[in-house]
Amino acid sequence: MTHRLTLVLTGFLAATSAFAQTAEPAENDATATVETVAENTPELIQSGLNTDLSEYLWKNRVLVVFADTERDPRFLQQLELIEAFPDALIERDVVVLTDTDPAAKSALRKQLRPRGFMLALVEKDGVVYLRKPAPWTVRELSASIDKHPLRQQEIRDRRQP
């Protein structure tokens, strides 16, 4: 399932990129707005092998999903759960980093020290405030994020005109 989704997304991105290069947007064209938003928004699910958490400090919350292999059923289930409802995570400024190669000894593995499957949620201030040995639904993740003081402040700030 994940590989098919990756192939579909890759094809979509390639087609979108080719279209964007050939199209000449008008001054008030909605396409130009979508392209600008896409450029400023990181991909939801990314490889975490060559990533440092400090890149996301005060910009994004980071959900790190570890497994000893990309075929781990819990890893696959977690990705399916995330892919089913990505908007809730995007709304909360979440970026998902994956690491399925223990031999690579990535900076994420050195910092978070997973054993087998693990997911860790890192707040925008860099504090790891959730570690779980089993997959969580987007609803559970969103509820956990929404309880955090930084998220509460974001919600209050968005309400004020």
C-alpha positions as CSV (number, residue, x, y, z in Angstrom):
1,M,0.0,0.0,0.0
2,T,2.7,2.5,1.0
3,H,4.8,1.7,-2.1
4,R,1.8,2.2,-4.4
5,L,1.0,5.5,-2.6
6,T,4.6,6.6,-3.0
7,L,4.5,5.8,-6.7
8,V,1.2,7.7,-7.2
9,L,2.5,10.7,-5.3
10,T,5.7,10.7,-7.2
11,G,3.8,10.6,-10.5
12,F,1.5,13.4,-9.3
13,L,4.4,15.6,-8.2
14,A,6.2,15.1,-11.5
15,A,3.1,15.9,-13.5
16,T,2.4,19.0,-11.3
17,S,6.0,20.1,-11.7
18,A,5.8,19.7,-15.4
19,F,2.5,21.6,-15.6
20,A,3.8,24.4,-13.4
21,Q,6.9,24.9,-15.6
22,T,4.8,25.2,-18.8
23,A,1.9,27.2,-17.4
24,E,2.1,31.0,-17.2
25,P,-0.1,32.0,-14.2
26,A,-1.9,35.3,-14.4
27,E,-1.4,37.9,-11.7
28,N,-4.4,36.8,-9.7
29,D,-4.3,33.2,-10.6
30,A,-5.1,30.6,-7.9
31,T,-2.4,28.3,-9.2
32,A,0.3,30.8,-8.3
33,T,-1.1,30.9,-4.7
34,V,-1.1,27.1,-4.5
35,E,2.5,27.0,-5.7
36,T,3.6,29.5,-3.2
37,V,1.9,27.7,-0.3
38,A,3.4,24.4,-1.5
39,E,6.9,25.9,-1.5
40,N,6.6,27.1,2.1
41,T,5.0,23.9,3.4
42,P,7.3,20.9,4.0
43,E,6.2,17.4,2.9
44,L,4.2,15.7,5.6
45,I,6.2,12.4,5.5
46,Q,10.0,12.6,5.0
47,S,13.0,10.4,5.6
48,G,14.7,11.2,8.9
49,L,18.0,9.5,8.1
50,N,19.9,12.7,7.4
51,T,17.8,15.1,9.5
52,D,18.6,17.0,12.6
53,L,15.7,18.0,14.8
54,S,17.1,21.5,15.2
55,E,16.0,22.2,11.6
56,Y,12.4,22.2,12.8
57,L,12.9,24.2,16.0
58,W,10.0,26.7,16.5
59,K,8.7,25.9,13.0
60,N,7.2,22.4,13.2
61,R,6.2,19.7,15.6
62,V,8.0,16.5,14.6
63,L,6.5,13.0,14.8
64,V,9.4,10.5,14.4
65,V,8.4,7.0,13.5
66,F,11.1,4.4,14.0
67,A,11.3,0.7,13.0
68,D,14.0,-1.8,12.5
69,T,12.8,-2.5,8.9
70,E,10.3,-0.8,6.5
71,R,8.4,-4.1,6.5
72,D,7.5,-3.9,10.2
73,P,3.7,-4.2,10.4
74,R,3.5,-1.6,13.1
75,F,5.5,0.9,10.9
76,L,3.2,0.2,7.9
77,Q,0.1,0.5,10.1
78,Q,1.3,3.9,11.5
79,L,2.0,5.3,8.0
80,E,-1.4,4.1,6.8
81,L,-3.0,5.8,9.8
82,I,-1.2,9.1,9.1
83,E,-1.9,8.9,5.3
84,A,-5.6,8.4,6.1
85,F,-6.0,11.8,7.8
86,P,-3.1,14.1,6.9
87,D,-5.0,17.4,7.2
88,A,-5.3,17.2,11.0
89,L,-1.5,16.9,11.3
90,I,-0.8,19.6,8.7
91,E,-3.1,21.9,10.6
92,R,-1.0,21.3,13.7
93,D,2.3,22.0,11.8
94,V,3.4,18.4,12.1
95,V,6.2,16.9,10.0
96,V,6.6,13.1,10.1
97,L,10.2,11.7,9.9
98,T,10.8,8.0,9.4
99,D,13.8,6.0,10.1
100,T,13.8,2.3,9.3
101,D,17.6,1.7,9.2
102,P,19.2,1.0,12.5
103,A,22.6,0.3,10.9
104,A,22.7,3.9,9.6
105,K,23.0,5.2,13.2
106,S,21.2,8.5,12.3
107,A,21.2,11.6,14.5
108,L,17.6,10.9,15.3
109,R,18.4,7.4,16.6
110,K,21.3,8.7,18.6
111,Q,19.1,11.4,20.2
112,L,15.9,9.4,20.8
113,R,17.3,5.8,21.2
114,P,14.5,3.7,19.9
115,R,14.2,0.0,20.4
116,G,12.3,-1.6,17.6
117,F,9.1,0.3,16.6
118,M,8.7,3.6,18.4
119,L,7.0,6.9,17.7
120,A,8.1,10.1,19.4
121,L,6.4,13.4,19.3
122,V,8.7,16.5,19.6
123,E,7.1,19.9,20.3
124,K,8.2,23.0,18.5
125,D,10.5,24.0,21.4
126,G,12.5,20.7,20.9
127,V,11.1,18.9,23.9
128,V,10.2,15.2,23.4
129,Y,6.9,14.8,25.2
130,L,5.5,11.6,23.9
131,R,7.0,8.2,23.2
132,K,4.9,5.2,22.3
133,P,5.8,1.6,21.4
134,A,2.7,1.1,19.3
135,P,0.9,3.0,16.5
136,W,-1.4,5.8,17.3
137,T,-4.3,7.2,15.3
138,V,-4.2,10.7,14.0
139,R,-7.1,11.4,16.3
140,E,-5.0,10.3,19.3
141,L,-2.0,12.3,18.1
142,S,-4.1,15.4,17.5
143,A,-5.7,15.2,21.0
144,S,-2.2,14.8,22.6
145,I,-0.9,17.8,20.6
146,D,-4.0,19.9,21.4
147,K,-3.5,19.4,25.2
148,H,0.0,20.9,25.1
149,P,0.5,24.5,26.3
150,L,2.2,25.7,23.0
151,R,-0.7,24.4,21.0
152,Q,-3.2,26.0,23.4
153,Q,-1.4,29.3,22.8
154,E,-1.6,28.9,19.0
155,I,-5.3,28.3,19.3
156,R,-5.8,31.4,21.4
157,D,-3.6,33.5,19.0
158,R,-5.6,32.4,16.0
159,R,-8.9,33.4,17.6
160,Q,-7.8,36.9,18.3
161,P,-8.3,39.3,15.4
